[in-house]
Amino acid sequence: MSKYSEKLANEICRYMEMDFYSISEICTIFKISRKTFYEWRDSKPSFRKALDEAIKVRDEAMLITARLSLKKKLEGYTLTEEKVVYVPSKSDPSQLILKSKTVKRKECAPDTQTIKLILDREDKKQDENRHIDTPPTIVNVTDEHTAEQLRILYRNKGESGGSQKDFNDTGDFETVNIEEETMQGGKMVTRTKQVEIKHDPKANMLIVKGGSLTCVPPGYRR
């Protein structure tokens, strides 16, 4: 069983950084048990810090490799194969001389499946950003039952939700004061009124009961 030393710790970290060895493989290489490895890691802060740094460097290298591989799949690449044949020299059979060299190049087209995956991911990201920027739809209702039915339809994208889909996760209606400007006698007059509002971020709806709204109040965006 190996004893802990700074030299051994550095070697373990070097192996962790340079390749994708598992903890069990590391322990086998350095003739220590998994229990010993974890005891060293937990009891020696410098060793833990060095391990974390080694894993971070390894993961960053892996990420770069993955990105380069993805770039090749997206752009396409040329695969080069070389075949070299050597034969004994006639004047000196102990020496090998080049007889022939064959170079083959194969053009690998872009991977359509990878391209589709990237485009789908970008479309999804844009959709999420679009939803964030989209103000909620204002729905004016006269009773709570109608409000719930509308929320079910919005969440189910127009399909009936059934009796088991109440979506009771948005709380109760709350009373808020809204300032509105109206034209009276040729002048703009600001008046305050109270309405009951329930905000459903998932359906991106603002349900107004017992009144009406023409614009979204501050603080009620998704």
N, C-alpha and C positions, 0 to 999 in steps of 0.2 A: 504494500500500500504506500503510495507516494505521500510525502509530507508537504504541507503548504510552504511555498516560498514565493517571493516576488517574481523570480525567473519563471517558475511554473505557471503562475497566474498570467504573466504576459504571454506565454506560449498558448495557454488555453484561449485567451482573448484573440490571439492572432489566428488560431484555427477557426474560431467563431466568426471572425471578420472575413476570412478569405474564402470560405465555402459554406455550404448549407448542411453542416453537420448537426445531427440531433444531439440532445444532452446525453443520451445513452451512448452514442458513438464517441463523443468527447471523453466520457468517463472510461470507455474501453481503451481508447488511445493512450490516455495518461494514467491508466491503472488505478482509478479511484472509483468509489461507489457513487451512485446518484445521491445517496444520503449525505455523503461527504461533500459533494459538489454544492448542494443546497445549504449545508451548514456553513461552508466557507462563504458562499454568497451572502447569507443572512448575517453572519457575524463579522465580516470584514468589509466595511464601507468602501474602501478603495477598490476592492475586487468587484463589488457590485457596480460601482460607477464605471469601471473599465469594461465590464461585460455589457452594460447598457450602451456605452459608446460604440463598442464593437458591433453590436446588433444593429444600431442606428446606421452605421457606415455600410454594413452588409445590405440592409434594406434599401438604402439610397442607391447603391450600386444595382440592386435587383430592379428598382424602379426605372433607372436609366436604361437598363437592358430591355425591359418590357416596352418602354417607349420607342426605342430604336427598332425593335422587332415589329411593333405596331406600325411604325412609319414605313418599314419595308413592305408590309402587307398592304398598306394603303396606296403606296406609290408604285409597287411592283419592283422587281430587281432582276439582276442578271446572275445566274448561277454558273460558275466556272469550274470545270473539271479538267484536271491534267493527268495524263498517263505518260510516265517516263520509263523507258526500257534501256537497261544497261547490259552489255555483254563483255566477256573477257577480251582483252586486247590480244591480237594475233602475235605481236612482238613480245608481249609480256603478259601471259595469262593470269598473273596475280593481280593485274590492274584491270579495273572496269572502265569501259568507255561508253559514252552515250551512243545508243543505236538509233533511237527515235523518241520523239516527244509529240504527243497529241493533245491538243487543247480543244475542249468542247465548251461552247457557251449556250446556255439555255435561258431564254427570256421568260421570266415568271410574271404573269399578268397580275394586276392588283386583285386582291381577294374581295369579291363582291359582298360576301357575308360580313367581313370586318367593316367595310364601308357602310353597309346598312346599319350595323350595330352602332357605329359612331354617329351617323345621321339621326337614328332613332333617339339616342341619348341626348343629342343637341336639341331635337324637337321637344323632348320631354322637359328639358331645362327651360326652353323658351316658353312652353305652356305654363310652367310653374311661375315664371316671372310675370307672365301676362295676367295670371290669376291674382297675383299679389298687387298689380297695378290697377286691376279692374275694380271700380267701386261696386258695392253691393246693389242688387236690384231692390228697389223700393216696392213693396207690395202693401197696399192699403186694404184692410179687411174689417168686417163688422163684428166678427166673433172669433173665439179661439179655435173652435173646431175647423173652421175654414182655413185658419192660419196653419194648423198642423197638417191638413191635407195638402196644402200648397208646398209646405216644406218637404213632405214625403215625395211629392212629384219632382221637385227640384233635385233632391238628393239622388233619386233613382233615374234622373235624366229623362223625365217624362213618363216613366212607367209607374203603374199603381204599386203602392208599397204594401198594402194589406194591413190587417189589424195588428200584426206583430211588429210593425216597423213604426214606432212612435217617435224615435229619435229624441228621447227626453234628456238631452245633454246640453241644452243651451240656457237652462234656468228659466225663471219666470219673466213675464213682461215687467218692464220698469218704466216709471213715469219720468219724463224729461221735459224740460222747458225749451221750447224752440222759438227763436226770433224769426219772424217773416216780414218782408217788406211788401206792402200793397199800395196800389195807387188809389188815393181818395181825394176827390176835388182837385185833380190835376197835380197833386203832391204825393211824394213817396212817404208812406207812414209805416213805421216799424212797430209791430205789436208782438207780444209774447203769448204763446199758447202752450197748453200741456197736452202731450200725446203719450200713449203707451207703446213702447218699442221692445221688440225681441230681436236680437241679432244672432243669426246663424252663420258663422264663418265658413262651415263646410259647404253649405248650399249657396254661400255668398248672397244671402238675403237679409233684408231689413224689413221686418214685418211691423206694420203700424196699425194699431187697433184703436177705434174710437176717434179717428181723425184722419188727416192726410198730410203727406209731405211731398215736396217737389224737388228737394235736394238732400243729400246725405249729410247728417250732422257731423261735426268733428268728433274723432275718436271711434267711428263706426266703420272704418275700413278694415279689410281682411288683414 
